[in-house]
Amino acid sequence: MKPQLPSKRFPNMTKLGVITSLPTGQAMQGQEHKGIDIANVKGTPLPAFKGGTVVRSENGHQQGEQNGGNVVWVRDDKGNVHQYNHLNRAIVRPGQRVADGQQIGEMGNSGNAVSKSGMGDGVHLDYRITNAYRKYKNPLTYIKKYL
C-alpha cells in the first residue's frame, strides 16, 4: 500500500515542509529524478528517517553531473543507503551511529539545489535511497511518520 499524503486540502504539506517533487521517474533538468524533494526554511532541523551508520558526511559531493552539495549518507541495518542532499550543514560524522529521528543536519541549498516551492531560495532536501545492489527504493516508505 502506498503512503497517502496528509490531506486533500494541502496535499503536499508535511511536518517537515512542502513536498515539491516525488520519485516519479520523470526527468528533472535532463535527468531522471529518483528521490523526493521537501522544501522548507534554511536551517530547518533534519532528522534521520531511518537509523544506521553514517557512511558519508561531506561538503560539495559530486554524483555524476549533479552536485549534491553538503550531504549525509546513512546505511541502515538492511544495507540501504539513505542519501540526504543539499544540506546547509551536517552535524554527524562518518562512523557515527544515529537513531531514527535523530537530527543529522539542517536543510539548505548547497550544490545544484532547485526548488519549486515558491520560497525563492532553493532550500530543500533531496532524499534518495539505494539498496545494497544500488537500485533506487521509494523514499515515501521511510518518511510516513513525517507526513
C-alpha positions as CSV (number, residue, x, y, z in Angstrom):
1,M,0.0,0.0,0.0
2,K,1.3,3.4,-1.0
3,P,1.6,6.0,1.8
4,Q,-1.1,8.8,1.5
5,L,-0.3,12.5,1.8
6,P,-1.9,14.1,4.9
7,S,-4.9,15.9,3.5
8,K,-6.7,16.7,0.3
9,R,-6.7,20.5,1.1
10,F,-2.9,20.7,1.5
11,P,-1.7,17.5,-0.4
12,N,2.0,18.5,-0.4
13,M,2.3,19.8,3.2
14,T,4.2,17.6,5.7
15,K,5.6,18.1,9.2
16,L,9.0,18.6,7.6
17,G,8.0,21.0,4.8
18,V,6.4,21.1,1.4
19,I,6.8,18.1,-1.0
20,T,7.9,19.6,-4.3
21,S,8.9,16.5,-6.2
22,L,8.1,12.8,-5.9
23,P,10.1,9.9,-7.2
24,T,8.1,9.6,-10.4
25,G,10.9,8.8,-12.7
26,Q,10.2,12.0,-14.6
27,A,13.2,13.9,-15.9
28,M,14.3,16.9,-13.9
29,Q,16.8,19.2,-15.7
30,G,17.5,16.4,-18.2
31,Q,18.0,13.6,-15.7
32,E,15.5,11.1,-14.2
33,H,14.6,12.1,-10.6
34,K,14.8,9.1,-8.2
35,G,14.2,10.9,-4.9
36,I,11.8,13.1,-3.1
37,D,12.3,16.8,-2.6
38,I,11.0,18.6,0.5
39,A,11.3,22.4,0.7
40,N,11.5,24.4,3.9
41,V,13.3,27.3,5.5
42,K,17.1,27.2,5.5
43,G,18.4,25.8,8.8
44,T,15.3,23.6,9.4
45,P,16.5,20.6,11.6
46,L,16.7,17.4,9.6
47,P,16.1,14.0,11.3
48,A,17.4,10.7,10.1
49,F,14.4,8.9,8.6
50,K,16.0,5.6,9.4
51,G,18.7,4.9,11.9
52,G,22.0,3.3,11.0
53,T,25.7,4.2,10.5
54,V,26.8,7.4,8.8
55,V,29.0,6.4,5.8
56,R,29.4,9.9,4.2
57,S,29.2,13.4,5.6
58,E,30.9,15.9,3.3
59,N,30.7,19.2,1.6
60,G,30.3,19.6,-2.2
61,H,29.6,15.9,-3.0
62,Q,29.5,15.2,-6.8
63,Q,27.2,12.5,-8.0
64,G,27.5,12.1,-11.8
65,E,26.9,15.6,-13.3
66,Q,24.8,16.6,-10.3
67,N,26.3,18.4,-7.3
68,G,24.6,17.2,-4.1
69,G,26.3,19.9,-2.1
70,N,26.6,19.2,1.6
71,V,25.5,15.6,2.1
72,V,24.9,12.9,4.7
73,W,24.5,9.3,3.8
74,V,23.3,6.7,6.4
75,R,23.5,3.0,5.9
76,D,20.7,1.2,7.7
77,D,20.9,-2.4,9.1
78,K,19.5,-3.8,5.9
79,G,22.2,-2.3,3.7
80,N,20.1,0.5,2.3
81,V,21.9,3.9,1.9
82,H,19.7,6.9,2.8
83,Q,21.1,10.0,0.9
84,Y,20.3,13.5,2.3
85,N,21.5,16.1,-0.3
86,H,21.7,19.9,-0.4
87,L,22.1,20.4,3.4
88,N,23.1,23.7,4.9
89,R,25.3,21.7,7.2
90,A,25.8,18.3,8.6
91,I,26.2,17.6,12.4
92,V,27.2,14.0,12.2
93,R,30.5,12.3,11.1
94,P,31.3,9.1,9.2
95,G,31.2,6.0,11.5
96,Q,28.7,7.6,13.9
97,R,25.6,5.6,14.7
98,V,22.3,7.6,14.5
99,A,18.8,6.6,15.7
100,D,15.5,7.1,13.9
101,G,14.5,10.7,14.3
102,Q,17.9,11.9,15.5
103,Q,19.0,15.3,14.0
104,I,21.7,14.7,11.4
105,G,21.9,18.2,9.8
106,E,20.0,21.2,8.6
107,M,18.1,21.9,5.3
108,G,19.9,24.1,2.9
109,N,20.5,25.0,-0.7
110,S,24.1,23.8,-1.3
111,G,25.1,22.2,-4.6
112,N,22.7,22.3,-7.5
113,A,19.6,22.8,-5.4
114,V,16.5,23.7,-7.3
115,S,13.2,24.1,-5.5
116,K,9.7,24.5,-7.0
117,S,8.2,25.5,-3.6
118,G,7.8,29.2,-4.5
119,M,10.0,30.1,-1.5
120,G,12.5,31.5,-4.0
121,D,15.7,30.4,-2.3
122,G,16.1,26.8,-3.5
123,V,16.2,25.5,0.1
124,H,15.1,21.8,0.1
125,L,16.1,18.3,0.9
126,D,16.7,15.8,-1.9
127,Y,16.2,12.4,-0.2
128,R,17.1,9.2,-2.0
129,I,17.6,5.6,-1.0
130,T,19.6,2.8,-2.8
131,N,19.7,-0.8,-1.7
132,A,22.8,-3.0,-1.5
133,Y,22.5,-3.5,-5.3
134,R,22.5,0.2,-6.0
135,K,18.8,0.1,-7.1
136,Y,16.7,3.0,-6.0
137,K,13.9,2.5,-3.5
138,N,10.8,4.6,-2.9
139,P,11.7,7.1,-0.1
140,L,8.0,7.6,0.8
141,T,8.2,4.3,2.6
142,Y,10.6,5.7,5.1
143,I,9.1,9.1,5.7
144,K,5.5,8.1,6.5
145,K,5.8,9.2,10.1
146,Y,6.7,12.7,8.9
147,L,3.7,13.1,6.7
